[in-house]
Amino acid sequence: MKALVITRDNELAADIASQGAARVPPLEVMGTRVSLRDALDRLVPGAPHLVIIDASDGEAAEADLLERICKHYASATVMLLTRAAQESFLIRAMRAGVREVLPLPLAHRAFHEAMDRIATTAGVNTMRDGKVLAFISCKGGSGATFISTNFGYALASLAGRKVMLVDLHGQFGDAALYVSDQKPAMTLSDVCGQINRLDGAFLESSLVHVTDGYGVLAAADDPSHGVDMKPEHMETILRVARQHYDYIVLDVGRQIDALSLRALDNADAIYPVLQLSLPDIRDGRRLIDIFRSLGYPAEHTRLIVNRYEKGGRLRLTDLQTALGAEVMHTVPNDYVAVTDSVNQGVPVLQLSRASAVARSLAELVEMVTERRVTETKGRLFDRLFGRGDSET
């Protein structure tokens, strides 16, 4: 949507532009004017979808100018920002066609809620309907963090999706280190501590940005901060994230606590990650039993076998029989590529794009999105893995 902003306050104008740019799709400020008179003297070309008016000093004398603005931009929605406008001015504003009135100073959450209402009325779909995918380790060292972080990167880079990963490890969470060398400016604990100001822009600013379409919400760097995080905080974060991201990937770790349970309750799919070993199978069985006792649909639980090698004593059929669940995907034992990726903090798809594990992650992206990567990115998949033009 395009907007005309009328205000004398440069900071307010900048704030509106910043919040608008963070929306999906972004709100484009096509012009700014310092007053209603200035807006009438210098009409903007084209037709804005939204006119935002700072009526801090709204008085009856300006009501006529406001009515003229509303008549000229009859197809636009008018939003009024005010501190304590006179009642008579507000009545005339509403009669003139003003649909939204917000108090100043501007609360970001209220602004975005109003924008959502305006977009819905205008028939503009600004909200995504993101899916929550939870990766959880059946046993320590199973590789769930490597798979979840690198899968998130693959979703963003190969399928062109907007992806956020949340590190839910209660202690010593290091998911961001697997794909970035940046130090997190904020963590999950910090976001929970400011949950009342949570909106799409605030959430986006809290992430470690690996690429333009992929960010990581890091775990608390101090384990003691975990006491500040409540299950309802997680529900709020996921609700907002669904509106602004195509996929929300959860690196759950191993712990089953109130916070992780609330996250799993909201997941569209759960991917237990394990290796073909008896300890992993035993712990995997316990985890599956917990999920069933919680009433999670069996079809939402999809096993991923990491470091898989054909020809071992334990077979996939043995695993499926023992756990009573099907294996959705296997990730090959590609020690060199994985170790290099982890040690350098660079996604394996970027570092070793032709490796077996990179191919496996690309296949997982196709399975989750239910469409071939080539359908969304042209020949990118072929170029990425060095396929010749003669191959099909």
Secondary structure, 3 states (H helix, E strand, C coil): CEEEEECCCHHHHHHHHHHHHCCCCCCEEEEEECCHHHHHHCCCCCCCCEEEEECCCCCHHHHHHHHHHHHHCCCCEEEEEECCCCHHHHHHHHHHCEEEEEECCCCHHHHHHHHHHHHHHHCCCCCCCCEEEEEEECCCCCCHHHHHHHHHHHHHHHHCCCEEEEECCCCCCCHHHHCCCCCCCCEHHHHHHCHHHCCHHHHHHCCEEEECCEEEEECCCCHHHHHHCCHHHHHHHHHHHHHHCCEEEEEEECCCCHHHHHHHHCCCEEEEEECCCHHHHHHHHHHHHHHHHCCCCHHHECEEEEEECCCCCCCHHHHHHHHCCCEEEEEECCHHHHHHHHHHCCCHHHHCCCCHHHHHHHHHHHHHHCCCHHHHHCCHHHHHCCCCCCCC
